[in-house]
Amino acid sequence: MHTEPTAQATATTHPAPTDPACDALDGGPATELCAPRRGRPRSEAAEQAIFAAVEELMEAGRSLSDLSVERIAAAAGVGKATIYRRWPNKEALLVDVVARLEAPAPVRTSTDGSVRDELIAMVEYMRQRGLAKRSRWMLKSALSQMNSWPELREAYQEQVVRPRRAMARAIVRRGVEEGVLRSDLDIELLCEIVIGPILLRTVLWDEAPLEDPGLPEQMVDAVLNGVAAPPPDGRSR
């Protein structure tokens, strides 16, 4: 029988498998995903062993669909009950694992910084995520496998992608309220205008350059300042 590893780590309440983007949510269905799960205190050592087991199984060539709770528990040296105390099902566990492989999302702890700085941080996060997907084959493999596993893809969208999109909307909405961004355009359209260029490079164009750390600032400033050339006579349009 497998036993749960002992650890001296301080027991903590494990948050739902989202990211700090939840700080930006202002209510709605996604807010529930950001609330701490109720239940028994966690063993950090057991949790790390479970994460490591999933990654090792993936490195050994196992597909996500092959990773049963029984197989993960055996590889981690814990009982199945240890896993189910932390995650309601396999999909929730795998979403957590994939999110750990990605670059950490920016934290919105306050609105003290400028809208420009927050937009740059968001684009920089997406640049780092794109670099991680290129350099970590496990992440790229996991994300591609989600397309053939509807339940896992939906769980990932609900618990990771949508809260991050909510954060982008919150930043853009703040920009409109402060007069930094135009108020006559739909919020979703503004988000697409700001985030679209980096999404193009990280999702559609696998070989597009991402190495330049100044790229997020350049992209954001191009949006904020406009890309139209001044008229030849120097007068405003």
Kinemage of the C-alpha trace (Angstrom):
@kinemage 1
@onewidth
@group {chain A} dominant
@subgroup {mainchain}
@vectorlist {calphas} color= white
{ca met a 1} P 0.000 0.000 0.000
{ca his a 2} L 1.245 3.446 -0.822
{ca thr a 3} L 1.516 5.930 1.990
{ca glu a 4} L 1.529 9.679 1.846
{ca pro a 5} L 5.002 11.218 2.320
{ca thr a 6} L 5.529 13.064 5.553
{ca ala a 7} L 6.643 16.670 5.486
{ca gln a 8} L 7.550 19.456 7.879
{ca ala a 9} L 6.098 22.013 5.490
{ca thr a 10} L 3.441 24.286 6.857
{ca ala a 11} L -0.040 23.135 5.870
{ca thr a 12} L -1.737 25.544 3.497
{ca thr a 13} L -5.046 25.888 1.782
{ca his a 14} L -4.536 25.157 -1.894
{ca pro a 15} L -6.179 27.682 -4.233
{ca ala a 16} L -8.259 26.703 -7.173
{ca pro a 17} L -6.157 26.035 -10.283
{ca thr a 18} L -6.234 29.547 -11.640
{ca asp a 19} L -3.672 32.311 -11.291
{ca pro a 20} L -3.254 35.800 -9.791
{ca ala a 21} L -5.427 37.138 -12.579
{ca cys a 22} L -8.280 36.395 -10.209
{ca asp a 23} L -7.344 39.547 -8.308
{ca ala a 24} L -8.776 41.515 -11.212
{ca leu a 25} L -12.158 39.851 -11.251
{ca asp a 26} L -15.060 41.973 -10.181
{ca gly a 27} L -17.660 39.293 -9.630
{ca gly a 28} L -19.346 36.824 -11.934
{ca pro a 29} L -19.045 33.061 -12.465
{ca ala a 30} L -15.256 33.023 -12.750
{ca thr a 31} L -14.902 34.536 -9.283
{ca glu a 32} L -15.825 31.200 -7.719
{ca leu a 33} L -12.765 29.642 -9.340
{ca cys a 34} L -10.548 32.002 -7.396
{ca ala a 35} L -11.880 31.092 -3.957
{ca pro a 36} L -9.744 28.770 -1.812
{ca arg a 37} L -10.955 25.186 -1.779
{ca arg a 38} L -12.385 23.944 1.475
{ca gly a 39} L -11.152 20.761 3.054
{ca arg a 40} L -8.236 19.252 4.907
{ca pro a 41} L -4.897 21.072 5.146
{ca arg a 42} L -2.435 20.086 2.450
{ca ser a 43} L 0.904 18.341 2.613
{ca glu a 44} L 3.230 20.355 0.384
{ca ala a 45} L 5.521 17.346 0.024
{ca ala a 46} L 2.696 15.122 -1.223
{ca glu a 47} L 1.504 17.766 -3.648
{ca gln a 48} L 4.974 18.278 -5.103
{ca ala a 49} L 5.366 14.508 -5.431
{ca ile a 50} L 2.114 14.326 -7.403
{ca phe a 51} L 3.139 17.155 -9.727
{ca ala a 52} L 6.553 15.558 -10.247
{ca ala a 53} L 4.962 12.182 -10.985
{ca val a 54} L 2.754 13.618 -13.719
{ca glu a 55} L 5.689 15.415 -15.323
{ca glu a 56} L 7.861 12.282 -15.170
{ca leu a 57} L 5.118 10.186 -16.753
{ca met a 58} L 4.781 12.762 -19.520
{ca glu a 59} L 8.535 12.776 -20.032
{ca ala a 60} L 8.385 8.984 -20.355
{ca gly a 61} L 5.984 9.406 -23.264
{ca arg a 62} L 2.612 8.954 -21.586
{ca ser a 63} L -0.184 10.979 -23.116
{ca leu a 64} L -2.516 12.945 -20.880
{ca ser a 65} L -5.330 10.486 -21.589
{ca asp a 66} L -3.092 7.646 -20.347
{ca leu a 67} L -2.557 9.276 -16.959
{ca ser a 68} L -5.098 7.602 -14.716
{ca val a 69} L -5.374 8.598 -11.072
{ca glu a 70} L -4.161 5.118 -10.135
{ca arg a 71} L -1.035 5.464 -12.282
{ca ile a 72} L -0.271 8.943 -10.979
{ca ala a 73} L -0.738 7.861 -7.368
{ca ala a 74} L 1.563 4.893 -7.832
{ca ala a 75} L 4.264 7.037 -9.455
{ca ala a 76} L 3.981 9.651 -6.695
{ca gly a 77} L 4.038 7.114 -3.882
{ca val a 78} L 0.703 8.257 -2.456
{ca gly a 79} L -2.766 6.797 -2.197
{ca lys a 80} L -5.583 7.745 -4.568
{ca ala a 81} L -7.381 9.399 -1.659
{ca thr a 82} L -4.462 11.818 -1.330
{ca ile a 83} L -5.085 12.997 -4.881
{ca tyr a 84} L -8.839 13.231 -4.502
{ca arg a 85} L -8.457 15.325 -1.363
{ca arg a 86} L -6.715 17.912 -3.524
{ca trp a 87} L -8.498 17.667 -6.864
{ca pro a 88} L -12.070 16.574 -7.632
{ca asn a 89} L -10.998 14.661 -10.736
{ca lys a 90} L -8.087 13.963 -13.053
{ca glu a 91} L -8.900 16.880 -15.326
{ca ala a 92} L -8.541 19.389 -12.473
{ca leu a 93} L -5.156 17.907 -11.541
{ca leu a 94} L -3.883 18.030 -15.123
{ca val a 95} L -5.023 21.645 -15.496
{ca asp a 96} L -2.935 22.479 -12.430
{ca val a 97} L 0.065 20.659 -13.885
{ca val a 98} L -0.159 22.449 -17.248
{ca ala a 99} L -0.581 25.819 -15.536
{ca arg a 100} L 2.592 25.141 -13.524
{ca leu a 101} L 4.530 24.539 -16.739
{ca glu a 102} L 3.576 27.960 -18.056
{ca ala a 103} L 5.019 31.332 -17.171
{ca pro a 104} L 3.372 32.778 -14.036
{ca ala a 105} L 0.708 35.344 -14.805
{ca pro a 106} L 1.240 38.943 -13.659
{ca val a 107} L -0.196 39.882 -10.287
{ca arg a 108} L -2.631 42.772 -9.983
{ca thr a 109} L -2.396 43.614 -6.299
{ca ser a 110} L -3.487 47.221 -6.770
{ca thr a 111} L -4.144 49.861 -9.393
{ca asp a 112} L -1.324 52.145 -8.237
{ca gly a 113} L 0.669 51.573 -11.417
{ca ser a 114} L -0.194 53.154 -14.737
{ca val a 115} L -2.488 51.487 -17.246
{ca arg a 116} L 0.434 51.461 -19.669
{ca asp a 117} L 2.586 49.537 -17.173
{ca glu a 118} L -0.189 47.010 -16.573
{ca leu a 119} L -0.695 46.477 -20.288
{ca ile a 120} L 3.041 45.985 -20.783
{ca ala a 121} L 3.083 43.436 -17.943
{ca met a 122} L 0.223 41.537 -19.556
{ca val a 123} L 1.918 41.446 -22.969
{ca glu a 124} L 5.212 40.470 -21.326
{ca tyr a 125} L 3.489 37.558 -19.592
{ca met a 126} L 2.185 36.357 -22.940
{ca arg a 127} L 5.649 36.752 -24.475
{ca gln a 128} L 7.140 34.623 -21.677
{ca arg a 129} L 4.362 32.053 -22.091
{ca gly a 130} L 5.130 31.843 -25.800
{ca leu a 131} L 8.823 31.321 -25.084
{ca ala a 132} L 7.978 28.623 -22.532
{ca lys a 133} L 5.789 26.794 -25.022
{ca arg a 134} L 8.633 26.795 -27.535
{ca ser a 135} L 11.296 25.661 -25.088
{ca arg a 136} L 9.297 23.139 -23.027
{ca trp a 137} L 8.047 20.370 -25.240
{ca met a 138} L 5.892 18.979 -22.430
{ca leu a 139} L 3.894 22.194 -22.297
{ca lys a 140} L 3.490 22.313 -26.066
{ca ser a 141} L 2.475 18.652 -26.120
{ca ala a 142} L -0.036 19.071 -23.293
{ca leu a 143} L -1.665 22.111 -24.870
{ca ser a 144} L -1.968 20.373 -28.231
{ca gln a 145} L -3.481 17.238 -26.658
{ca met a 146} L -6.253 19.325 -25.079
{ca asn a 147} L -7.803 19.852 -28.497
{ca ser a 148} L -8.733 16.164 -28.653
{ca trp a 149} L -9.940 16.010 -25.036
{ca pro a 150} L -12.997 18.294 -24.734
{ca glu a 151} L -13.422 17.879 -20.968
{ca leu a 152} L -9.829 18.848 -20.238
{ca arg a 153} L -9.879 21.707 -22.734
{ca glu a 154} L -13.040 23.135 -21.190
{ca ala a 155} L -11.614 22.811 -17.678
{ca tyr a 156} L -8.461 24.629 -18.768
{ca gln a 157} L -10.483 27.360 -20.464
{ca glu a 158} L -12.708 27.824 -17.428
{ca gln a 159} L -10.028 27.719 -14.753
{ca val a 160} L -7.045 29.343 -16.480
{ca val a 161} L -7.805 31.130 -19.753
{ca arg a 162} L -11.041 32.917 -18.844
{ca pro a 163} L -9.754 34.425 -15.586
{ca arg a 164} L -6.727 35.748 -17.480
{ca arg a 165} L -8.971 37.263 -20.100
{ca ala a 166} L -10.983 38.812 -17.284
{ca met a 167} L -7.795 40.431 -16.026
{ca ala a 168} L -7.088 41.884 -19.474
{ca arg a 169} L -10.626 43.266 -19.612
{ca ala a 170} L -10.221 44.817 -16.156
{ca ile a 171} L -7.018 46.595 -17.221
{ca val a 172} L -8.569 47.856 -20.450
{ca arg a 173} L -11.721 48.964 -18.613
{ca arg a 174} L -9.552 50.941 -16.202
{ca gly a 175} L -7.806 52.537 -19.187
{ca val a 176} L -11.151 53.660 -20.575
{ca glu a 177} L -12.280 55.028 -17.203
{ca glu a 178} L -9.044 57.024 -16.825
{ca gly a 179} L -9.198 58.396 -20.348
{ca val a 180} L -6.115 56.517 -21.518
{ca leu a 181} L -8.088 54.420 -24.011
{ca arg a 182} L -10.972 55.427 -26.264
{ca ser a 183} L -14.418 55.115 -24.738
{ca asp a 184} L -16.261 54.815 -28.056
{ca leu a 185} L -14.980 51.305 -28.749
{ca asp a 186} L -16.250 48.025 -27.323
{ca ile a 187} L -14.135 46.670 -24.447
{ca glu a 188} L -13.674 43.321 -26.170
{ca leu a 189} L -12.463 45.030 -29.332
{ca leu a 190} L -10.002 47.119 -27.335
{ca cys a 191} L -8.668 43.956 -25.674
{ca glu a 192} L -8.206 42.333 -29.069
{ca ile a 193} L -6.393 45.381 -30.419
{ca val a 194} L -3.993 45.407 -27.468
{ca ile a 195} L -3.446 41.657 -27.090
{ca gly a 196} L -3.854 40.601 -30.721
{ca pro a 197} L -0.274 41.292 -31.899
{ca ile a 198} L 1.374 39.167 -29.203
{ca leu a 199} L -1.217 36.403 -29.650
{ca leu a 200} L -0.388 36.345 -33.344
{ca arg a 201} L 3.280 35.766 -32.571
{ca thr a 202} L 2.806 33.244 -29.772
{ca val a 203} L -0.099 31.193 -31.142
{ca leu a 204} L -0.238 31.466 -34.938
{ca trp a 205} L 3.350 32.191 -35.989
{ca asp a 206} L 5.566 29.652 -34.247
{ca glu a 207} L 8.740 31.129 -35.701
{ca ala a 208} L 7.927 34.786 -35.029
{ca pro a 209} L 10.636 36.522 -32.942
{ca leu a 210} L 9.872 36.809 -29.234
{ca glu a 211} L 13.340 37.174 -27.734
{ca asp a 212} L 13.429 40.967 -27.566
{ca pro a 213} L 12.474 42.013 -23.993
{ca gly a 214} L 11.482 45.430 -25.310
{ca leu a 215} L 8.799 43.943 -27.550
{ca pro a 216} L 5.882 44.350 -25.072
{ca glu a 217} L 6.650 48.034 -24.538
{ca gln a 218} L 6.929 48.586 -28.284
{ca met a 219} L 3.600 46.848 -28.937
{ca val a 220} L 1.705 48.700 -26.208
{ca asp a 221} L 3.093 52.093 -27.171
{ca ala a 222} L 2.189 51.474 -30.807
{ca val a 223} L -1.417 50.961 -29.723
{ca leu a 224} L -1.497 53.904 -27.324
{ca asn a 225} L 0.207 56.316 -29.721
{ca gly a 226} L -1.379 55.059 -32.920
{ca val a 227} L 0.353 53.695 -35.991
{ca ala a 228} L -0.730 56.249 -38.591
{ca ala a 229} L 2.107 58.301 -40.054
{ca pro a 230} L 1.837 62.079 -39.606
{ca pro a 231} L 0.709 63.984 -42.701
{ca pro a 232} L 3.530 65.442 -44.853
{ca asp a 233} L 2.780 69.015 -43.818
{ca gly a 234} L 3.070 68.119 -40.157
{ca arg a 235} L -0.490 69.103 -39.334
{ca ser a 236} L -2.692 66.765 -37.310
{ca arg a 237} L -5.331 64.792 -39.163
